[in-house]
Amino acid sequence: MLKWSKVATSLCLVTMCFVPFQTASAESSEKEIWATHEKRNFSLNQKEFAKPLPRFAFDSGFTFEYPDAVRGVYVTAHSAGGARFEKLVKLMDTTDLNAMVVDIKDDNGYVTYIPEDSSPYASVGQPYIKDPKAILKTMEDKQIYPIARVVVFKDTVLANAKPELSFKDGNQVWKNGRGDSFVNPFLKEVWDYNVGIAIEAAKMGFQEIQFDYVRFPEGFEKRDEELIYDGGEYAKNDTDNVQKRVQAVTDFVEYAHEKLEPYGVKVSVDIFGYTATLPEAPGIGQNFSKISENVDVISSMIYPSHWTPYFGISKPDLQPYELVTEYTKLEKNKLAELKNPPISRPWLQDFTASWLGSGNYKAYGKAEVEAQIKALNDQGINEFLLWDAGNSYTEGVDYTP
C-alpha cells in the first residue's frame, strides 16, 4: 500500500506562507478580459436580437506573427539576460532560424526575472533576465517567435519550501541522484502554481508556453510505494499506480491548456521520445497520445545520443539521419490515430555526447545538424528546436536543407 503523507491542517496553513499561489488573482484577471453586457434595442414593430460578442483576446501590447514553420533554439535565462542574447539575435538575422525558447521558470524552480512585488512569485524570482519586456521588444522588432519554457514538476525550490507538496523519504524531501527534487503532480495546488507562472508569461507577451518536466521523477515505479506523498483525488481512483500517474499528468496538461486559452497563447509540451514507442511510460506518467490530444504542439526530445539500439541502429549517435527518420515514421503513425493531432516540433541535437565513450559518439557540427533537419523534412515535418545547454549553436548550418 502507498504510504500517503498526512499533513495536519494547521501545518499546511503555516507552510503555505512560504510560496503563495496564484489562484484567485489568475481567475479575476481572466474575468476582466471578457465582455460584460450588450445592449438590446427594441422598436415598436421589430425586436432586434443581439448578435453574440466576439471573444476578446488578451492584448500584451506586442504583435507577433506565427512563422511559416518554427525553427528555434533553446535560450537559457543567463543567455537571454546577457551578452549572448545579441549573438543569438544575429543568428536569427543571418539564418532561417526564427524562434527562441526562453527559460521563464528554470530547472531549479526559480522564476528567471524579478516579478512585481504584488506577484505571488516575487519570492522565487531571480534577476537573470533584468528586463523581459526589453527582450520581447527586440524579438518583436526582429519578428522572432517567443516561447516561454516553464519547468513544471522538477522544482527543488518549491519542494524545499513546502515539503508537503513534494515526495518525502522519511522526514526529508526526496532527491534524485543529481540532487534534484520534484513536486507532486497529483496535487492541484502544484498545478495552479505553475499555471500562474505561465499566465504571467502570457501576459508579458510570450506567444507560446512550453511546459517541460511534465512528469513524475524517472524510475518512480521503483519507489512509488516507498516514498511518502499525498495522492490527492487520485488516491480514490480504482486503478493501479501507473494509471493514476498517467491520469494526473494528462489532466494537468488539459487543465493548463484550458486556463491559458483566454490569453491567446499556444501550449506545447516537451516529452521523452521513447514514450512514443510505448503505450505509456510506467514510471513517469507520460502517455504520448493522451498528452498530444491536449496540446497545440508536441516536442519530442529525439536526440540521437539518447537512444538505445531500439530502431535496430546499434550506435544511434553515429547515424543522426537514420535515427530521426525511424523515430519520425513511428511518431507520424501515432499522431495519425488522433482526431486533432498537434503540430510536431521535435527537439534536435546540436551538442556532442562525448560521455558515450570512444566509438559510440561523433562530434556534432553542420553535417549532423543538417542531417537531422533533413530527416524531418523528408518525412513531412518542417518544425524543429535545437538544444545546446550552453546555447553555442553550430555556425554555417542550412536550416532548410
N, C-alpha and C positions, 0 to 999 in steps of 0.2 A: 504493500500500500504506500501511496505517496505520503510524505510527512509534510502536510501543509503548515505553513507558518501561522502562528496565532499572535496577532499583534493587538494589544489592548487599545480600545478606542482612545483613551487618554494619551497613550504614547503616540498614536497616529496624529492627534491634534498638535502635539508638541513638535514632532519631527516635520510636519508639513510646512513649518515656517521657513525651513532652510531654502527650499526652491519652490516658489509659488507656481501655480499652474495657470495657463490661460484658458479659462473655460467660459465664465460669464462674459468676460471682455470680448472674446472672439465672437460669441453669439451676438452680443449687442452691436458689434461692428458690422456683422453680416446684415442685421436688420436695417441698418442705416442706408444700405445701398439699394434697397428695394423701393419701388414706387409706393405712394400712400393711397391716395384715392383719385379716381377720375370722375369729374362731374358728368352728370347725365342731363341732357337738355330735352325738355318735353314741349311740344306745341299742342294747340287745341285739337288739331286734326291728325297729328302723327307723333308717334313715340320713336325717338331715335335711340337705338340701343348702342351702348358704348362699346367701342372696339377694345379688345384686351391690350393693355400696355405692353410694349416690348420689355424684355428683361434688361435691366441696367447692368452694364459691366463695370466693375471697379476700375477707376482710372488712376494709375500710378503717376501720371504725368509724362511717362516715357512712351515712345512709339517704336515698336519693332515689327518686322515682317518675318514670318516663318520662311527659312531659306528654301531653295529648290530641293535640297536634301541636307540634313545636318551632318557636317563633317567637323568634329570638335576635338578638343583636348581637355585633359584634366588640369585644373589650376588650384594649387594649394592656397590657403589664405595668406601665407607668407609671400608667395609669389604675387598674388593679387594686390597685396598692400605694399609691395616693394618694387625695386628697380626692374625685376624680371618681367613685370607686367608690360612695360614698354616693349620689351623684346617679343613678348607673345602677341601684342597688338601688331607689331611689324610683321610677324609670321603670318597673321591673318591677312594683312595688307598685300603681301607678296606671294600668297599661295591661294589655293581653293578652299582652305580651311575657313570656317565661318561661325564657330560656336565655342564657348568656354563653359566648362562645368566647374563652378567655383564653390569651394568649401564654405558653407554658412554655419553648419554645425559639424564639428570635426570628429575624428575618430576617438578623441578622449571624452567628448561630450560638451566641449566649450562652444558657445556661440562666438563667431570669429570677428565680431565687431562689438563696439560698446553700445548696447541699446539705450534708449531714453530711460531716465530714472523711473518713469512710470511703468516701464515694461516689466512683465513678470519674469523676464530673463536677464534683467540688469545684473544680477549677482553671478551669472555664469558667462558674462561677456568678457572677451579679451580683445585688446587693441591691435590685432593682427592686420585687419583692414581698417585703416583710420577713417576713411571717408567712402563708404559703399556707394553713396549717391554719385560721387565724382567718377567712380569706376563705371557705373551704369551709364552715366552721361557719355563717357568715352565710347562705350560699347554701342550706345545709340547712334552716336555720330558716325561710327565705323560700320554700323549695322552688323555687329557681332551678336549672335543669338545668345542671351544669358540664361544659363541653367543653374539653379541653386542646389548644391548637394547637401542633403540633410542625413547624417548618420543617425539611425533610429535606436536600435536596441543594444548596440555596443556603446556603453556610456558609463565610464568609470566615475565621472564626476557626480552624476545623479545617484549611482549605486552607493557611493560612499556617503553622500549627504542624506540619503533616505534608504537605508538598508532593507526596509520592508517592501520596497518596490523592486528588489533585486533577488538574487539567489544566495542563500547562506550555507556555508559549510561549518556546521556547529554554530558558534556565536560570531563568526567572521563572514564578511562579504566574500563570496567565492571569486577567485581569479583564475584565468586560464594560464597556460604555460608561459605566455608572454606578458603576464601581469595585468591583463585587461579584465574588466568586469562588465557584465551585461545587466540590463534591466529587464523586467518580466513582461513578455508580450501578452500574457494572459490578462493584464490589468489595464482597464480603460483609462485610469489616471495617467499611465505612461503614454497611451495613445494621444490623449489630449495635450500632454506636454509637448510632444513632437509636432503634432498638427499645428499647435500655436506658433511654434518657430517657423514652420512652413508658411503660415499665413502672414507673418511679419515679412518674410522674404518676398512673398507675392505682392504685398502692399508696397514694398520698396521698389519693385519694378521688374523682378525676375519673371521671365515668361514661362518657366517650367520648373517644377520641383522634382528633383531626382532623389528618391529615398534609397539609401544604402544600408546594409546590415539589417535588412528586414527579415530577421530570422532569430532563432534560438542559437546558443553557442554551438560550435561544431562539436560533434561527439556527445550531444546531450542525451542521446538514447542510452548511454552507458552510465549516466549519473542522475537520470530523472527521478529515480526512487531513493537517491542518497541525499541530494541537496534539499534544503528546507525552503519552500516558497509557497506563495498563495496562488491557488488555481483559479481564483475569481469565479465568474459564472461558468467557466468551462469545467470546473470540478464536478458540476452536476451532470455533465453530459455522460450518457451511457455508451461511451466509445472508448477505444484504447488510447493510450497516451500519444501515440503517433498521430492519430486523427484529431485529437484535441489540439496538438501543436499546429497542424495544418490548418485547422479551422480558425485558430486565433490569428495566425499570420495573414490568412486570406481575408478575414474580417477586418483587420486593421487597414489593409490596402483599400478595401471597398469604402470603409469609413473615411479615410483620409481623402480619397477621391471626391466623395460627396461633400465633405466640409470645404474643400478647396474650389468647388465648382463656381461659387459666386464671384470668385476673383479672376476668372477667365484664364487660368493657367493650365498647361498640360501637366499630367502626372506620369512620371516614369519610375521604374524600379530596377535596381541592379540585382542580378540573380546569378547564382553559380551556373556555369554552362552545363555541368553534369546533371543538373536537375531535369533538363530536357530529355535525358536518357532513362529516367526512372518515372514510375507512377508518381512518386514523391520522395523527397529526401527525408528519411525517417527521423533523423536527429534534429535537424534544423527547422523543420516545418514548412519548407518551401515546396509547393506544388506548381510547376511551371504553367500548366494550363489554367489553374484557378487564379493565379496571380495575373496572368496575361489577360484574363477576362475582365479585370477591374482596373486596367491602366490604359493610358494613351500610347505609351512607348514601353517596350521591354528591352532591357540592355543586358544581355547575357555576357558574362566575363569569359571569353573563349581564348585567352592567351595560350598559344601552343605549349609554352613551358609548363602549364599547369595540368596537362593531361597525362594519363597513363596510356598504354597502348590499346585503348578502348576501340578505336576505329581500325585496328589492325596496322597502325603505324607505330613501329617499335620505338622510335625516338622522335616524338611529335615536334619538339623544338627545332629539329633539323629540317622539317618539312612544313613550313607555315601555310603554303598554298593548299596542300593536300588536307591538312588538318582542318582549316577553316571551311574548305569545300565540303568535307564529310559532315562536319557539325551542321552547317547551314542546310544541307539536304534534310537532315533529321528535324531541325527546327521548323523548316517550312511545312513538313508533314504535320507536326504538332499544331502549328498555328492554323493550318487549313481546316482543322477539325472544329475551330471556334466560330461562333456566329458572327462576332465582331472582333476580329483579330487586331491587335495593336500594331503600331509601327515597330519593325525590328531594327534596332540600332545597337549592334554588339560593341563591346569593348575589345580593342585590339592591342597587341603588344608592341611597344616602342621602347623596350629595355632589354638588356642582356641578362639571361638567367644563369650566371656563372656558377651558382650554387648547385646546379645539376651535376656538375663534375665533368671532367675532361671526356670528350667523345659524346656527351649527351646534350650539349648545347652549342650554339653558334653565336657570334657577335651579331646583334640585330642592327641593321642600318637601312639604307634606302631600298635595297632589293627585297629585304624581308618584310618591311612595312608595306611596300607596293604589292607584294605577293598576297598578303592578307586582304588588302582592299580589293584587288582584282578577283580574288576568290569570291568575295561577297558580291561584287558586281556581276560576275559570271552566273551567279545564282539569283540575280534579280534584286539584290539588296544594295541600296545606294547610300544608306546612312551608316555612320560609324563614329566611335570615340576612341581616341588614343590615350593609353595610360603610360606615364612615366612618373614615378613618385617624386623625382626631382624637377619635373617639368622642363627637362632639357631634351627637346624633340629633334629628331634627325633632320638635317638640312638637305635640301635638294630633292625632296620626295615629290613625286607626281601623285596628288591625292585623287585624281580622276583618271586612273590608268586605263 
